[in-house]
């Protein structure tokens, strides 16, 4: 847990440093050009240093713009633009010590996740937990929403290419809920472990026997966790896999042990012959 917390603090320090540097550059640019430094909307122009109410007024208009778009693809395209639009405010917020509810940030968590900016969404959700920012537009909390979006993305990627390793974002979310930093419902956690088990199982197909057994064991352990977190009720689709995998592991361990025992007398015979030759000399 200490290692994870140290990693988080290092990420936060780096993020704050970058945000402060970027904000200063924007302010310097505003001075040089005599402008606001950042035109952030079709109808509203606010600068990186504008107050919360100005950004919130722009945010509410953008929420209505999204609602007015009937096409899902058009909404996704706009969310990508919105993530870029609100970057100055988000960076400034991350670099600050602001605490308490912030609906602009809450919407940016959602937009970043929907736009596929999962790393940004994770950073913001983590900051929301620490600073007391909640989702007032939906029943979910920031970390559950982001964890679910990360899982859905990972699941989609693995369906296309089962051999690909799990992403850094997926691993980071798993580390957060394992450390107790993110409170995630057990059903969602169980899905993470199932996907990890499937990933280990795919990797085991390309490894030599010794490593394959270790990967299968890891897959089995992840399936057990998934099943336990789901209350052992089934429904998550791992019980049959667990039974089959458990038998395979035991059989392969027994085979590996038998081969090792068979090789041991041969090695002793070779050592004995070598010793006899040495003594004869």
Residue frames as qw, qx, qy, qz and C-alpha x, y, z in Angstrom:
[[0.000, 0.885, 0.466, 0.000, 0.00, 0.00, 0.00],
 [0.328, -0.761, 0.099, 0.550, 2.85, 2.42, 0.84],
 [0.392, -0.093, 0.593, 0.697, 4.36, 1.90, -2.62],
 [0.165, 0.631, 0.665, 0.365, 1.03, 2.68, -4.28],
 [0.168, -0.922, -0.281, 0.209, 0.56, 5.82, -2.18],
 [0.400, -0.550, 0.307, 0.665, 4.11, 6.97, -2.99],
 [0.329, 0.212, 0.675, 0.626, 3.35, 6.43, -6.69],
 [0.031, 0.816, 0.560, 0.139, 0.14, 8.43, -6.40],
 [0.282, -0.858, -0.063, 0.425, 1.91, 11.31, -4.62],
 [0.405, -0.289, 0.491, 0.715, 4.62, 11.35, -7.29],
 [0.226, 0.480, 0.694, 0.487, 1.95, 11.44, -10.04],
 [0.108, -0.899, -0.415, 0.088, 0.15, 14.24, -8.25],
 [0.366, -0.695, 0.148, 0.601, 3.33, 16.29, -7.85],
 [0.352, -0.030, 0.616, 0.704, 4.19, 15.83, -11.52],
 [0.113, 0.663, 0.671, 0.313, 0.64, 16.70, -12.61],
 [0.200, -0.901, -0.265, 0.278, 0.57, 19.84, -10.44],
 [0.395, -0.497, 0.328, 0.699, 3.97, 20.96, -11.74],
 [0.272, 0.222, 0.683, 0.641, 2.86, 20.55, -15.37],
 [0.008, -0.794, -0.598, -0.111, -0.44, 22.28, -14.69],
 [0.279, -0.832, -0.088, 0.471, 1.23, 25.27, -13.02],
 [0.366, -0.287, 0.489, 0.738, 3.75, 25.58, -15.86],
 [0.191, 0.431, 0.723, 0.505, 1.00, 25.40, -18.48],
 [0.102, -0.867, -0.478, 0.095, -1.15, 27.94, -16.68],
 [0.322, -0.692, 0.111, 0.637, 1.76, 30.40, -16.42],
 [0.312, -0.018, 0.621, 0.719, 2.46, 30.04, -20.14],
 [0.072, 0.656, 0.684, 0.311, -1.18, 30.81, -20.91],
 [0.221, -0.881, -0.269, 0.321, -1.15, 33.86, -18.65],
 [0.367, -0.465, 0.343, 0.729, 2.08, 35.10, -20.26],
 [0.245, 0.277, 0.704, 0.606, 0.50, 34.63, -23.69],
 [0.036, -0.825, -0.564, -0.030, -2.54, 36.64, -22.61],
 [0.287, -0.785, 0.000, 0.548, -0.27, 39.50, -21.52],
 [0.354, -0.221, 0.549, 0.724, 1.69, 39.41, -24.79],
 [0.111, 0.374, 0.733, 0.557, -1.41, 39.37, -27.02],
 [0.196, -0.043, 0.169, -0.965, -3.55, 41.64, -24.87],
 [0.623, -0.188, -0.516, -0.558, -6.32, 39.04, -24.97],
 [0.780, -0.448, 0.152, -0.411, -7.91, 36.65, -22.52],
 [0.166, -0.517, 0.839, -0.017, -5.35, 33.96, -23.30],
 [0.128, 0.053, 0.987, 0.076, -7.93, 31.31, -24.09],
 [0.551, 0.061, -0.173, -0.814, -11.09, 31.36, -26.15],
 [0.156, -0.090, 0.966, -0.184, -12.96, 28.42, -24.67],
 [0.387, 0.436, 0.769, -0.264, -16.37, 28.48, -26.24],
 [0.258, 0.473, 0.607, 0.584, -18.56, 29.31, -29.22],
 [0.159, -0.832, -0.352, -0.399, -20.53, 31.90, -27.25],
 [0.541, -0.840, 0.035, 0.006, -18.49, 32.39, -24.08],
 [0.610, 0.523, -0.384, 0.454, -14.85, 33.43, -23.81],
 [0.641, -0.758, 0.087, -0.084, -13.24, 32.77, -20.43],
 [0.332, 0.697, -0.597, 0.217, -9.59, 32.77, -19.46],
 [0.674, 0.001, -0.697, 0.246, -7.64, 30.22, -17.45],
 [0.194, 0.032, -0.563, 0.803, -7.77, 32.59, -14.50],
 [0.441, -0.370, -0.253, -0.778, -11.53, 33.18, -14.64],
 [0.373, -0.240, 0.665, -0.601, -13.54, 32.38, -11.53],
 [0.215, 0.107, 0.970, -0.050, -15.61, 29.27, -10.96],
 [0.421, 0.568, 0.501, -0.499, -18.96, 30.91, -11.70],
 [0.363, 0.641, -0.351, -0.578, -17.80, 31.97, -15.17],
 [0.118, 0.267, -0.929, -0.228, -16.64, 28.45, -16.01],
 [0.263, 0.259, 0.878, -0.304, -19.80, 26.96, -14.50],
 [0.466, 0.606, 0.163, -0.623, -21.96, 29.21, -16.68],
 [0.358, 0.520, -0.636, -0.445, -20.04, 27.96, -19.75],
 [0.059, -0.109, 0.991, -0.053, -20.31, 24.37, -18.52],
 [0.434, 0.390, 0.655, -0.480, -24.09, 24.53, -18.16],
 [0.520, 0.621, -0.159, -0.564, -24.39, 25.79, -21.73],
 [0.244, 0.431, -0.834, -0.244, -22.18, 22.96, -22.96],
 [0.279, 0.092, 0.917, -0.272, -24.30, 20.40, -21.10],
 [0.544, 0.555, 0.352, -0.522, -27.34, 21.73, -22.95],
 [0.388, 0.611, -0.520, -0.453, -25.43, 21.59, -26.26],
 [0.003, -0.215, 0.976, 0.039, -24.73, 17.90, -25.63],
 [0.398, 0.309, 0.759, -0.412, -28.35, 17.18, -24.76],
 [0.509, 0.626, 0.039, -0.589, -29.47, 18.81, -28.00],
 [0.260, 0.474, -0.754, -0.374, -27.39, 16.42, -30.13],
 [0.897, -0.005, 0.119, -0.426, -29.44, 13.34, -31.07],
 [0.852, 0.370, -0.364, 0.061, -26.53, 11.40, -32.56],
 [0.830, -0.520, 0.056, 0.194, -24.22, 9.49, -30.21],
 [0.746, 0.172, 0.108, 0.634, -21.16, 10.01, -32.44],
 [0.127, 0.755, 0.075, 0.639, -21.78, 13.77, -32.53],
 [0.582, -0.792, 0.014, -0.184, -21.96, 13.86, -28.73],
 [0.874, -0.266, 0.097, 0.395, -18.70, 11.93, -28.44],
 [0.551, 0.457, 0.109, 0.689, -17.00, 14.32, -30.87],
 [0.158, -0.841, -0.031, -0.516, -18.19, 17.31, -28.85],
 [0.773, -0.632, 0.019, 0.047, -16.95, 15.74, -25.61],
 [0.793, 0.063, 0.060, 0.603, -13.47, 15.46, -27.12],
 [0.220, 0.642, 0.073, 0.731, -13.61, 19.20, -27.88],
 [0.491, -0.799, -0.084, -0.337, -14.91, 19.95, -24.39],
 [0.860, -0.364, -0.051, 0.355, -12.03, 18.11, -22.72],
 [0.562, 0.249, 0.070, 0.785, -9.64, 20.37, -24.63],
 [0.088, -0.750, -0.199, -0.625, -11.75, 23.45, -23.93],
 [0.607, -0.760, -0.035, -0.230, -11.74, 22.97, -20.15],
 [0.836, 0.079, -0.291, 0.458, -8.09, 21.89, -19.88],
 [0.198, 0.512, -0.285, 0.785, -6.93, 25.32, -18.57],
 [0.567, -0.545, 0.116, -0.607, -9.51, 25.23, -15.77],
 [0.965, -0.197, -0.169, -0.030, -8.87, 21.58, -14.93],
 [0.696, 0.273, -0.334, 0.574, -5.10, 22.11, -14.83],
 [0.050, -0.558, 0.266, -0.784, -5.52, 25.14, -12.62],
 [0.771, -0.458, 0.002, -0.443, -7.80, 23.22, -10.26],
 [0.945, -0.045, -0.253, 0.200, -5.35, 20.33, -9.99],
 [0.513, 0.354, -0.317, 0.715, -2.51, 22.73, -9.22],
 [0.280, -0.579, 0.146, -0.752, -4.59, 24.50, -6.55],
 [0.066, 0.019, -0.879, 0.473, -5.67, 23.49, -3.05],
 [0.524, -0.136, -0.115, -0.833, -9.38, 23.97, -3.79],
 [0.044, 0.086, 0.965, -0.244, -11.67, 21.73, -1.74],
 [0.404, 0.376, 0.507, -0.662, -15.39, 20.99, -1.89],
 [0.609, 0.511, 0.607, -0.022, -18.04, 20.50, -4.53],
 [0.032, 0.539, -0.401, -0.740, -17.10, 21.52, -8.07],
 [0.740, 0.429, 0.461, -0.238, -19.59, 20.63, -10.80],
 [0.454, 0.780, -0.357, -0.242, -17.29, 21.79, -13.60],
 [0.056, -0.494, 0.868, -0.009, -14.74, 19.19, -12.53],
 [0.606, 0.093, 0.735, -0.291, -17.46, 16.56, -12.08],
 [0.720, 0.621, 0.134, -0.279, -18.63, 17.00, -15.67],
 [0.309, 0.752, -0.568, -0.131, -15.03, 16.93, -16.89],
 [0.413, -0.274, 0.863, -0.096, -14.54, 13.52, -15.27],
 [0.699, 0.391, 0.556, -0.222, -17.46, 12.22, -17.33],
 [0.551, 0.796, -0.115, -0.224, -16.41, 13.92, -20.55],
 [0.005, 0.675, -0.731, -0.096, -12.81, 12.72, -20.24],
 [0.508, -0.081, 0.852, -0.097, -13.92, 9.12, -19.67],
 [0.676, 0.562, 0.420, -0.223, -16.45, 9.24, -22.53],
 [0.417, 0.847, -0.272, -0.186, -13.82, 10.79, -24.82],
 [0.942, 0.173, -0.200, 0.207, -11.41, 7.93, -24.11],
 [0.199, 0.673, -0.458, 0.546, -9.06, 10.10, -22.02],
 [0.815, -0.414, -0.402, -0.052, -9.00, 7.45, -19.31],
 [0.603, 0.006, -0.378, 0.702, -5.73, 8.55, -17.71],
 [0.059, -0.327, 0.079, -0.940, -7.14, 12.05, -17.21],
 [0.659, -0.442, -0.318, -0.519, -10.42, 10.63, -15.91],
 [0.793, -0.259, -0.479, 0.274, -8.56, 8.52, -13.33],
 [0.368, 0.108, -0.300, 0.874, -6.50, 11.48, -12.10],
 [0.285, -0.357, -0.061, -0.888, -9.63, 13.63, -11.79],
 [0.757, -0.403, -0.421, -0.295, -11.70, 10.93, -10.07],
 [0.698, -0.150, -0.475, 0.514, -8.89, 10.34, -7.59],
 [0.147, 0.170, -0.198, 0.954, -8.71, 14.08, -6.90],
 [0.499, -0.433, -0.295, -0.691, -12.50, 14.20, -6.49],
 [0.765, -0.372, -0.517, 0.094, -12.26, 11.64, -3.69],
 [0.540, -0.106, -0.352, 0.757, -9.58, 13.63, -1.88],
 [0.041, 0.077, -0.043, 0.995, -11.34, 16.99, -2.32],
 [0.236, 0.375, 0.708, -0.551, -14.93, 15.99, -1.71],
 [0.367, 0.274, -0.346, -0.819, -16.28, 16.43, -5.24],
 [0.477, 0.196, 0.835, -0.193, -19.40, 14.35, -5.89],
 [0.021, -0.186, -0.713, -0.676, -21.53, 13.57, -8.92],
 [0.304, 0.315, 0.483, -0.759, -24.79, 15.49, -8.53],
 [0.514, 0.342, -0.347, -0.705, -25.93, 14.62, -12.06],
 [0.750, 0.058, -0.617, -0.232, -26.06, 10.84, -11.46],
 [0.819, -0.532, 0.026, -0.213, -26.31, 8.32, -8.63],
 [0.902, 0.075, -0.174, 0.387, -22.80, 6.90, -9.18],
 [0.396, -0.837, 0.155, 0.344, -19.72, 8.31, -7.51],
 [0.321, 0.820, -0.404, -0.245, -16.69, 9.44, -9.61],
 [0.184, -0.487, 0.850, 0.082, -14.49, 6.43, -8.89],
 [0.608, 0.202, 0.756, -0.132, -17.19, 3.85, -9.69],
 [0.585, 0.754, 0.112, -0.275, -18.09, 5.62, -12.92],
 [0.224, 0.778, -0.559, -0.176, -14.44, 5.79, -14.06],
 [0.378, -0.301, 0.875, -0.026, -13.64, 2.24, -12.93],
 [0.680, 0.400, 0.586, -0.184, -16.60, 0.97, -14.95],
 [0.513, 0.821, -0.108, -0.227, -15.55, 2.97, -18.04],
 [0.025, -0.662, 0.741, 0.108, -11.98, 1.67, -17.77],
 [0.539, -0.042, 0.836, -0.091, -13.28, -1.89, -17.46],
 [0.678, 0.596, 0.359, -0.239, -15.60, -1.52, -20.46],
 [0.354, 0.825, -0.392, -0.202, -12.76, -0.16, -22.57],
 [0.197, -0.496, 0.845, 0.022, -10.43, -2.97, -21.47],
 [0.649, 0.183, 0.714, -0.187, -13.06, -5.63, -22.10],
 [0.632, 0.729, 0.088, -0.248, -13.65, -4.27, -25.62],
 [0.177, 0.765, -0.604, -0.138, -9.91, -4.26, -26.38],
 [0.343, -0.310, 0.885, -0.064, -9.50, -7.83, -25.16],
 [0.734, 0.391, 0.499, -0.243, -12.39, -9.07, -27.25],
 [0.562, 0.790, -0.187, -0.157, -10.60, -7.71, -30.32],
 [0.536, 0.540, -0.601, 0.243, -7.17, -8.97, -29.23],
 [0.838, -0.517, -0.128, -0.116, -7.16, -11.45, -26.30],
 [0.842, 0.031, -0.195, 0.502, -3.35, -11.64, -26.29],
 [0.172, 0.691, -0.136, 0.689, -2.81, -7.99, -25.42],
 [0.397, -0.148, -0.646, 0.636, -1.62, -7.17, -21.89],
 [0.179, -0.833, -0.514, 0.100, -3.88, -5.21, -19.56],
 [0.269, 0.757, 0.022, 0.595, -3.41, -1.44, -19.77],
 [0.303, 0.124, -0.484, 0.811, -1.74, 0.84, -17.24],
 [0.393, -0.299, 0.025, -0.869, -5.11, 2.49, -16.58],
 [0.826, -0.244, -0.420, -0.286, -6.73, -0.86, -15.80],
 [0.690, -0.030, -0.549, 0.470, -3.85, -1.79, -13.48],
 [0.080, 0.256, -0.319, 0.909, -3.94, 1.59, -11.74],
 [0.609, -0.347, -0.101, -0.706, -7.66, 1.31, -10.94],
 [0.862, -0.181, -0.473, -0.009, -7.16, -2.23, -9.65],
 [0.506, 0.105, -0.501, 0.694, -4.30, -1.05, -7.40],
 [0.194, -0.338, 0.162, -0.906, -6.48, 1.76, -6.04],
 [0.759, -0.339, -0.133, -0.539, -9.38, -0.49, -5.02],
 [0.834, -0.052, -0.501, 0.223, -7.05, -3.21, -3.74],
 [0.352, 0.180, -0.441, 0.806, -5.33, -0.62, -1.52],
 [0.186, -0.639, -0.677, 0.314, -8.71, 0.56, -0.26],
 [0.124, -0.266, 0.037, 0.955, -8.26, 4.04, -1.75],
 [0.411, 0.002, -0.392, -0.823, -11.20, 3.63, -4.14],
 [0.462, 0.117, 0.762, -0.438, -14.42, 2.13, -2.81],
 [0.424, 0.193, -0.605, -0.646, -15.79, 0.07, -5.69],
 [0.837, -0.092, 0.210, -0.497, -18.72, -2.32, -5.48],
 [0.542, -0.327, 0.771, 0.068, -17.73, -5.98, -5.32],
 [0.768, 0.476, 0.426, -0.044, -19.53, -6.92, -8.55],
 [0.433, 0.881, -0.190, -0.001, -17.35, -4.52, -10.54],
 [0.270, -0.685, 0.677, 0.001, -14.24, -5.72, -8.71],
 [0.756, -0.004, 0.655, -0.018, -15.13, -9.31, -9.60],
 [0.705, 0.692, 0.155, -0.010, -15.27, -8.34, -13.28],
 [0.102, 0.872, -0.479, -0.006, -11.77, -6.89, -13.04],
 [0.467, -0.438, 0.768, -0.026, -10.43, -10.15, -11.62],
 [0.807, 0.327, 0.489, -0.057, -12.24, -12.22, -14.21],
 [0.552, 0.827, -0.104, -0.003, -10.69, -10.17, -17.02],
 [0.118, -0.761, 0.637, -0.040, -7.26, -10.47, -15.38],
 [0.696, -0.144, 0.700, -0.065, -7.75, -14.22, -15.15],
 [0.774, 0.569, 0.278, -0.024, -8.67, -14.44, -18.83],
 [0.292, 0.891, -0.347, 0.013, -5.59, -12.36, -19.70],
 [0.375, -0.563, 0.735, -0.047, -3.32, -14.67, -17.68],
 [0.795, 0.146, 0.583, -0.080, -4.92, -17.69, -19.32],
 [0.661, 0.750, 0.018, -0.009, -4.24, -16.32, -22.82],
 [0.051, 0.839, -0.539, 0.052, -0.64, -15.52, -21.89],
 [0.649, -0.355, 0.669, -0.080, -0.12, -19.07, -20.60],
 [0.867, 0.413, 0.273, -0.054, -0.71, -20.46, -24.10],
 [0.553, 0.783, -0.219, 0.184, 2.47, -18.84, -25.39],
 [0.237, -0.760, 0.564, -0.220, 4.79, -19.81, -22.54],
 [0.462, 0.254, -0.846, 0.081, 6.95, -22.84, -21.75],
 [0.622, -0.377, -0.683, -0.064, 5.65, -25.35, -19.25],
 [0.435, -0.262, -0.532, 0.677, 7.14, -23.84, -16.08],
 [0.052, 0.080, 0.065, -0.993, 5.88, -20.33, -16.83],
 [0.437, -0.250, -0.580, -0.640, 2.60, -21.64, -18.22],
 [0.518, -0.411, -0.730, 0.172, 1.80, -23.35, -14.93],
 [0.245, -0.279, -0.360, 0.856, 2.56, -20.11, -13.03],
 [0.211, -0.013, -0.239, -0.948, 0.31, -18.09, -15.35],
 [0.514, -0.324, -0.698, -0.379, -2.48, -20.67, -15.09],
 [0.439, -0.382, -0.656, 0.481, -2.14, -20.54, -11.31],
 [0.041, -0.179, -0.128, 0.975, -2.42, -16.74, -11.44],
 [0.379, -0.161, -0.497, -0.764, -5.49, -17.06, -13.68],
 [0.525, -0.370, -0.766, -0.009, -7.03, -19.58, -11.27],
 [0.305, -0.330, -0.500, 0.740, -6.37, -17.29, -8.28],
 [0.133, 0.072, -0.099, -0.983, -8.00, -14.37, -10.10],
 [0.479, -0.256, -0.651, -0.530, -11.04, -16.48, -10.98],
 [0.465, -0.383, -0.729, 0.326, -11.35, -17.51, -7.32],
 [0.115, -0.251, -0.273, 0.922, -11.26, -13.85, -6.27],
 [0.297, -0.067, -0.388, -0.870, -13.87, -12.99, -8.89],
 [0.527, -0.326, -0.748, -0.238, -16.13, -15.79, -7.70],
 [0.396, -0.366, -0.628, 0.562, -15.70, -14.91, -4.02],
 [0.001, -0.165, -0.087, 0.982, -16.39, -11.22, -4.61],
 [0.441, -0.125, -0.479, -0.748, -19.54, -12.20, -6.46],
 [0.630, -0.276, 0.393, -0.611, -20.66, -14.06, -3.35],
 [0.195, -0.173, 0.963, 0.064, -19.90, -17.49, -4.82],
 [0.597, 0.385, 0.459, -0.534, -23.33, -17.34, -6.45],
 [0.530, 0.251, 0.673, 0.451, -22.09, -17.96, -9.96],
 [0.269, 0.887, 0.352, -0.132, -23.42, -15.75, -12.72],
 [0.031, -0.866, 0.338, 0.366, -20.02, -14.28, -13.46],
 [0.859, 0.482, -0.141, -0.102, -19.05, -17.30, -15.54],
 [0.154, 0.702, -0.677, 0.159, -15.88, -18.51, -13.81],
 [0.733, -0.332, 0.515, -0.296, -16.91, -21.63, -11.89],
 [0.947, 0.295, 0.125, 0.010, -16.56, -24.00, -14.83],
 [0.481, 0.750, -0.352, 0.287, -13.25, -22.37, -15.75],
 [0.338, -0.671, 0.563, -0.344, -12.02, -22.75, -12.18],
 [0.888, -0.131, 0.410, -0.164, -12.82, -26.44, -12.09],
 [0.860, 0.492, 0.004, 0.139, -11.23, -27.14, -15.47],
 [0.282, 0.803, -0.393, 0.349, -8.18, -25.01, -14.73],
 [0.554, -0.600, 0.501, -0.287, -7.69, -26.53, -11.30],
 [0.951, 0.031, 0.309, 0.004, -7.53, -30.02, -12.81],
 [0.688, 0.665, -0.119, 0.264, -5.11, -28.87, -15.54],
 [0.046, -0.822, 0.453, -0.340, -2.79, -27.26, -13.01],
 [0.736, -0.420, 0.499, -0.181, -2.70, -30.34, -10.79],
 [0.936, 0.272, 0.203, 0.097, -2.05, -32.62, -13.77],
 [0.525, 0.756, -0.209, 0.330, 0.73, -30.38, -15.12],
 [0.299, -0.759, 0.492, -0.305, 2.33, -30.05, -11.68],
 [0.876, -0.206, 0.428, -0.077, 2.29, -33.82, -11.28],
 [0.844, 0.491, 0.069, 0.203, 3.82, -34.27, -14.74],
 [0.237, 0.842, -0.338, 0.348, 6.53, -31.70, -14.06],
 [0.557, -0.614, 0.504, -0.241, 7.32, -33.35, -10.73],
 [0.949, 0.045, 0.311, 0.033, 7.57, -36.78, -12.35],
 [0.681, 0.665, -0.095, 0.292, 9.94, -35.43, -15.01],
 [0.072, -0.831, 0.433, -0.342, 12.09, -33.77, -12.35],
 [0.752, -0.412, 0.489, -0.159, 12.28, -37.00, -10.33],
 [0.925, 0.314, 0.177, 0.124, 13.16, -38.95, -13.47],
 [0.475, 0.782, -0.224, 0.337, 15.93, -36.54, -14.34],
 [0.421, -0.798, 0.373, -0.218, 17.41, -36.58, -10.83],
 [0.880, -0.235, 0.391, 0.135, 18.86, -40.16, -10.93],
 [0.750, 0.547, 0.123, 0.352, 20.32, -39.45, -14.38],
 [0.079, 0.906, -0.235, 0.342, 22.05, -36.36, -13.06],
 [0.649, -0.629, 0.419, -0.092, 23.43, -38.33, -10.12],
 [0.923, 0.113, 0.294, 0.223, 24.73, -41.02, -12.50],
 [0.528, 0.752, -0.034, 0.393, 26.48, -38.40, -14.62],
 [0.228, -0.869, 0.333, -0.287, 28.02, -36.83, -11.54],
 [0.842, -0.378, 0.384, 0.013, 29.19, -40.23, -10.31],
 [0.855, 0.361, 0.183, 0.325, 30.85, -41.09, -13.64],
 [0.272, 0.863, -0.152, 0.397, 32.54, -37.70, -13.75],
 [0.506, -0.751, 0.375, -0.196, 33.82, -38.24, -10.22],
 [0.930, -0.107, 0.321, 0.146, 35.18, -41.69, -11.11],
 [0.691, 0.602, 0.041, 0.397, 37.06, -40.30, -14.09],
 [0.035, -0.894, 0.258, -0.363, 38.51, -37.56, -11.96],
 [0.712, -0.570, 0.402, -0.085, 39.69, -40.04, -9.31],
 [0.934, 0.185, 0.206, 0.225, 41.19, -42.31, -11.99],
 [0.459, 0.773, -0.141, 0.414, 43.39, -39.46, -13.18]]
